[in-house]
């Protein structure tokens, strides 16, 4: 099977799909208006569009159409429904599987009626839609009720993300997160809940908070930690390469993700694969991948006291942390392993091709 994957070549998510599909024997042609990440396997055919994003989304349709005629793929898999979805729609190629990522479905249509109209056009033009989560698939069906939507979770390589014991110099309980430092991800809620939990823990139980990631809110979050008097027990590690995320997760006893909005909880799954219990908000994507009371604790969004209660419960109970962590690992391996995710994407490709062929035959 020959697939043209059109998307942001500088994204680790794109690189993982390309590399995984290559490993399954798919002939992958990566087409992008972004620079190619060094994480992309060099065996993939590389096609850089002459114009860069975002101009390319509107100005490179003819170039893409000519490129697709030369490549003659069996199908095009466009990643991200707005920018690259617009480009692929305007190229006129069929069949297409449009993979939605999150903000393209959750945030983009809220900006204006024009943004909503554009997203609807892109969804309507696709042969089928792929969504990383069931909750996002439901959002897609609100915008396009007749859509064929395949759920293709962005899974976790359970061999890379695996439990590993780390020696500690003391008995401090480390809580942490690996998220972008931006309002949707609720890092401010986590800091507030952590400060409350630190005040409520029994004497002799010490806490530390480790935040891995970068973003526009970093300075405000640092000031918040100072205002709450916890700056000495909060560490901002900054952004790290995706390959270093397992090492950062191994440092933790508890992983927390208190997002206000989340289309798919891949960070929580990565932590679970490492055997870490999680405390997550009830944002749709996080709640979907967490079994309450079994793989982690789920709290209402922006509920600082409830989040602090969950952190206190886990910080004070090593057996509970261990049992939730074991269950989290088993849950990820069974339902969200990377091999299973590739199976689902390839199944979606085959279904799209079959339906397209059937439609041509009927025509």
C-alpha positions as CSV (number, residue, x, y, z in Angstrom):
1,X,0.0,0.0,0.0
2,X,1.3,3.5,-0.9
3,X,0.2,6.3,1.4
4,X,0.8,10.0,1.1
5,X,0.9,11.4,4.6
6,X,0.4,15.2,4.5
7,X,1.1,17.0,7.7
8,X,3.6,18.8,9.9
9,X,6.9,17.0,9.4
10,X,8.4,18.8,12.4
11,X,6.0,17.1,14.8
12,X,7.0,14.1,16.9
13,X,3.5,12.7,16.4
14,X,3.8,12.9,12.6
15,X,7.3,11.2,12.9
16,X,5.9,8.4,15.0
17,X,3.1,7.6,12.5
18,X,5.5,7.7,9.5
19,X,8.0,5.5,11.2
20,X,5.4,3.1,12.5
21,X,3.7,2.7,9.2
22,X,7.1,2.1,7.5
23,X,7.8,-0.6,10.0
24,X,4.5,-2.3,8.8
25,X,5.6,-2.3,5.2
26,X,3.6,0.7,4.1
27,X,5.2,2.8,1.3
28,X,5.0,6.2,3.0
29,X,5.5,9.5,1.2
30,X,5.7,12.4,3.6
31,X,4.6,15.8,2.2
32,X,4.9,18.9,4.3
33,X,5.2,22.7,4.4
34,X,7.2,22.3,7.6
35,X,10.9,21.3,8.1
36,X,11.4,17.6,8.5
37,X,12.2,16.5,12.0
38,X,15.3,14.4,12.5
39,X,13.0,11.8,14.2
40,X,11.5,11.0,10.8
41,X,12.9,7.7,9.4
42,X,15.0,8.5,6.3
43,X,13.4,5.6,4.5
44,X,10.3,7.6,4.1
45,X,10.0,9.4,0.7
46,X,10.3,13.1,1.5
47,X,8.6,15.9,-0.4
48,X,9.0,19.5,0.8
49,X,6.4,22.0,-0.5
50,X,8.0,25.1,-1.9
51,X,6.0,27.4,0.3
52,X,6.1,27.3,4.1
53,X,3.1,27.0,6.4
54,X,0.8,28.8,6.9
55,X,0.9,30.3,3.4
56,X,1.1,26.9,1.9
57,X,-2.3,25.9,3.2
58,X,-4.0,28.2,0.7
59,X,-1.3,28.7,-1.9
60,X,0.1,25.2,-2.6
61,X,-2.9,23.3,-3.7
62,X,-1.8,23.1,-7.4
63,X,1.7,22.0,-6.3
64,X,0.3,19.3,-4.1
65,X,-2.1,18.1,-6.8
66,X,0.8,17.8,-9.3
67,X,2.9,16.0,-6.7
68,X,0.1,13.5,-5.9
69,X,-0.4,12.8,-9.6
70,X,3.3,11.9,-9.8
71,X,3.3,9.8,-6.6
72,X,0.0,8.1,-7.4
73,X,-0.7,7.0,-3.8
74,X,-3.5,4.6,-2.9
75,X,-4.8,7.2,-0.5
76,X,-3.9,10.5,1.2
77,X,-3.8,10.7,5.0
78,X,-4.0,14.4,6.0
79,X,-3.1,15.2,9.5
80,X,-4.8,18.2,11.2
81,X,-8.2,19.2,9.9
82,X,-7.7,22.9,9.4
83,X,-4.3,23.8,7.8
84,X,-3.4,20.6,6.0
85,X,-7.0,19.6,5.8
86,X,-7.7,22.7,3.7
87,X,-4.6,22.1,1.5
88,X,-5.6,18.5,0.8
89,X,-9.3,19.4,0.1
90,X,-8.2,22.0,-2.4
91,X,-5.9,19.6,-4.2
92,X,-9.0,17.6,-5.2
93,X,-7.4,14.2,-4.5
94,X,-9.5,11.2,-3.5
95,X,-9.7,9.0,-1.4
96,X,-8.6,10.9,1.7
97,X,-8.5,10.0,5.4
98,X,-8.5,13.2,7.5
99,X,-6.9,12.7,10.9
100,X,-8.1,15.3,13.5
101,X,-5.8,16.1,16.4
102,X,-7.6,18.1,19.0
103,X,-7.5,21.9,18.8
104,X,-8.5,21.8,15.1
105,X,-11.9,20.4,16.3
106,X,-12.2,21.8,19.8
107,X,-10.7,25.3,19.5
108,X,-10.7,26.3,15.8
109,X,-14.4,26.3,15.2
110,X,-15.0,28.5,18.2
111,X,-13.1,31.4,16.8
112,X,-15.8,32.6,14.4
113,X,-18.5,31.4,12.0
114,X,-16.0,31.5,9.2
115,X,-13.6,29.2,11.0
116,X,-16.5,26.8,11.7
117,X,-17.6,26.9,8.1
118,X,-14.0,26.1,6.9
119,X,-13.7,23.2,9.2
120,X,-17.1,21.8,8.1
121,X,-16.0,22.0,4.5
122,X,-12.8,20.1,5.2
123,X,-14.6,17.4,7.1
124,X,-17.3,17.1,4.4
125,X,-14.7,16.7,1.6
126,X,-12.8,13.8,3.3
127,X,-13.7,10.3,2.4
128,X,-13.5,9.4,6.1
129,X,-12.2,10.9,9.4
130,X,-9.8,9.4,11.9
131,X,-9.9,10.6,15.5
132,X,-7.5,9.8,18.4
133,X,-10.4,9.5,20.9
134,X,-14.0,8.6,21.1
135,X,-14.9,11.9,22.7
136,X,-13.3,13.8,19.8
137,X,-15.2,11.5,17.3
138,X,-18.4,12.7,18.9
139,X,-17.4,16.3,18.3
140,X,-16.7,15.5,14.7
141,X,-20.1,13.9,14.3
142,X,-21.7,17.2,15.6
143,X,-20.0,19.0,12.7
144,X,-20.5,16.2,10.1
145,X,-23.3,13.9,11.2
146,X,-22.9,11.5,8.3
147,X,-19.1,11.1,8.8
148,X,-17.4,7.7,8.8
149,X,-15.1,8.2,11.9
150,X,-12.4,5.7,12.8
151,X,-11.0,5.9,16.3
152,X,-7.2,5.6,15.9
153,X,-5.6,6.3,19.4
154,X,-2.2,7.8,19.5
155,X,-0.8,4.9,21.4
156,X,2.3,4.4,23.6
157,X,5.3,2.3,22.9
158,X,5.2,0.2,26.1
159,X,8.8,-0.9,25.5
160,X,10.1,2.7,25.6
161,X,7.7,3.8,28.3
162,X,8.2,1.1,30.9
163,X,8.5,0.9,34.7
164,X,12.0,1.6,36.0
165,X,13.2,1.9,39.6
166,X,15.1,5.1,40.4
167,X,17.2,5.5,43.5
168,X,16.2,8.4,45.8
169,X,18.4,10.3,48.3
170,X,15.4,10.7,50.6
171,X,11.7,9.8,51.1
172,X,10.2,12.8,49.3
173,X,7.1,12.0,47.3
174,X,7.5,13.5,43.8
175,X,4.4,14.7,41.9
176,X,4.9,15.9,38.4
177,X,3.6,16.6,34.9
178,X,4.8,16.7,31.3
179,X,2.5,19.3,29.6
180,X,2.7,22.5,27.8
181,X,2.7,25.5,30.1
182,X,-0.5,27.0,28.7
183,X,-3.9,27.7,30.2
184,X,-5.8,24.8,28.6
185,X,-3.5,22.3,30.5
186,X,-4.3,23.6,34.0
187,X,-0.8,23.9,35.3
188,X,-1.9,26.8,37.5
189,X,-4.6,24.5,39.0
190,X,-1.9,21.8,39.7
191,X,0.3,24.3,41.5
192,X,-2.6,25.6,43.6
193,X,-3.6,22.0,44.5
194,X,0.0,21.0,45.2
195,X,0.4,23.9,47.6
196,X,-2.8,22.9,49.4
197,X,-1.7,19.3,49.6
198,X,1.7,20.2,50.9
199,X,0.1,22.1,53.8
200,X,-2.3,19.2,54.6
201,X,0.1,16.3,54.7
202,X,1.0,14.6,57.9
203,X,4.3,15.7,59.5
204,X,7.3,13.8,58.1
205,X,5.8,13.5,54.6
206,X,7.6,15.7,52.2
207,X,6.5,16.7,48.7
208,X,8.1,18.0,45.6
209,X,6.5,19.1,42.3
210,X,8.4,18.7,39.0
211,X,7.0,20.4,35.9
212,X,8.4,19.4,32.5
213,X,7.4,21.6,29.5
214,X,7.5,25.1,28.2
215,X,4.9,27.6,27.1
216,X,3.6,31.1,27.3
217,X,2.5,30.9,30.9
218,X,5.9,29.8,32.4
219,X,6.8,33.1,34.1
220,X,3.3,33.5,35.5
221,X,3.4,30.0,36.9
222,X,6.8,30.7,38.5
223,X,5.4,33.8,40.1
224,X,2.4,31.7,41.3
225,X,4.7,29.2,43.0
226,X,6.6,32.1,44.7
227,X,3.3,33.7,45.8
228,X,2.2,30.5,47.4
229,X,5.5,30.1,49.2
230,X,6.4,26.8,47.5
231,X,9.1,27.9,45.1
232,X,11.7,25.9,47.0
233,X,9.9,22.6,46.4
234,X,8.8,23.3,42.7
235,X,11.2,22.6,39.9
236,X,10.6,23.8,36.3
237,X,12.6,21.6,34.0
238,X,11.7,23.3,30.8
239,X,11.0,21.5,27.5
240,X,12.8,18.2,26.8
241,X,13.0,16.0,23.7
242,X,10.3,13.4,23.5
243,X,13.0,10.7,23.9
244,X,13.7,12.1,27.3
245,X,10.1,12.0,28.6
246,X,10.4,8.4,30.0
247,X,13.4,9.6,32.1
248,X,11.4,12.5,33.5
249,X,8.5,10.2,34.3
250,X,10.7,7.8,36.1
251,X,11.5,10.6,38.6
252,X,7.9,10.7,39.7
253,X,5.7,8.9,42.2
254,X,2.5,10.4,40.9
255,X,1.6,12.0,37.6
256,X,-0.9,14.8,37.4
257,X,-2.8,16.3,34.4
258,X,-5.5,18.8,35.5
259,X,-6.3,20.1,32.0
260,X,-9.3,22.3,31.4
261,X,-9.7,20.8,28.0
262,X,-8.0,17.7,26.5
263,X,-8.9,15.7,23.4
264,X,-6.8,12.7,24.2
265,X,-4.7,11.9,27.3
266,X,-1.5,10.6,25.7
267,X,0.6,12.1,28.5
268,X,-1.4,10.2,31.1
269,X,-1.0,7.0,29.1
270,X,2.8,7.5,28.9
271,X,2.9,7.9,32.7
272,X,0.6,4.8,33.1
273,X,2.9,2.8,30.9
274,X,5.7,3.7,33.2
275,X,3.7,2.3,36.1
276,X,2.7,5.7,37.6
277,X,-0.7,6.3,39.2
278,X,-2.3,9.4,37.7
279,X,-4.5,12.2,39.0
280,X,-6.4,13.7,36.1
281,X,-9.2,16.2,35.6
282,X,-12.5,15.0,34.0
283,X,-11.6,16.7,30.7
284,X,-13.0,14.4,28.1
285,X,-9.8,13.0,26.7
286,X,-8.2,12.4,30.1
287,X,-11.3,10.8,31.6
288,X,-11.6,8.5,28.5
289,X,-8.2,6.9,29.1
290,X,-8.4,6.6,32.9
291,X,-10.3,4.0,34.9
292,X,-11.4,5.9,38.1
293,X,-10.1,4.3,41.3
294,X,-8.3,1.6,39.3
295,X,-5.6,3.3,37.2
296,X,-5.9,6.7,38.7
297,X,-8.0,9.3,40.4
298,X,-10.3,11.6,38.4
299,X,-11.4,15.0,39.8
300,X,-13.6,17.8,38.5
301,X,-11.9,20.4,36.3
302,X,-10.6,23.4,38.1
303,X,-11.6,21.9,41.5
304,X,-8.5,22.7,43.6
305,X,-9.7,21.1,46.9
306,X,-10.7,17.8,45.1
307,X,-7.3,17.7,43.3
308,X,-5.5,18.3,46.6
309,X,-7.5,15.5,48.2
310,X,-6.4,13.1,45.5
311,X,-2.7,14.2,45.8
312,X,-2.8,13.8,49.6
313,X,-4.4,10.3,49.3
314,X,-1.7,9.1,46.9
315,X,1.2,10.8,48.7
316,X,0.2,9.1,51.9
317,X,-0.4,5.6,50.7
318,X,2.4,3.7,49.0
319,X,0.3,0.6,48.5
320,X,-2.4,2.6,46.7
321,X,0.2,4.2,44.4
322,X,1.7,0.8,43.6
323,X,-1.6,-0.9,42.9
324,X,-2.9,1.9,40.7
325,X,0.5,2.0,38.9
326,X,0.4,-1.7,38.1
327,X,-3.2,-1.4,36.8
328,X,-2.3,1.6,34.7
329,X,0.5,-0.2,33.0
330,X,-1.7,-3.2,32.3
331,X,-4.5,-0.9,30.9
332,X,-2.1,0.8,28.5
333,X,-0.5,-2.4,27.3
334,X,-3.9,-3.9,26.6
335,X,-5.8,-1.0,25.0
336,X,-3.2,1.7,23.9
337,X,-0.1,-0.1,22.9
338,X,1.6,1.4,19.8
339,X,1.3,-1.8,17.8
340,X,-2.5,-1.8,18.4
341,X,-2.7,1.8,17.3
342,X,-0.9,1.0,14.1
343,X,-3.3,-1.9,13.5
344,X,-6.2,0.5,13.8
345,X,-4.8,3.0,11.4
346,X,-4.0,0.4,8.8
347,X,-7.5,-1.0,9.2
348,X,-8.9,2.5,8.6
349,X,-6.8,2.8,5.5
350,X,-8.1,-0.5,4.1
351,X,-11.7,0.4,4.9
352,X,-11.3,3.8,3.1
353,X,-9.8,2.1,0.1
354,X,-12.6,-0.5,0.0
355,X,-15.3,2.1,0.2
356,X,-13.7,4.3,-2.4
357,X,-13.4,1.3,-4.8
358,X,-17.0,0.3,-4.1
359,X,-18.1,3.8,-4.9
360,X,-16.2,4.0,-8.1
361,X,-17.7,0.6,-9.2
362,X,-21.2,1.8,-8.5
363,X,-20.6,5.0,-10.4
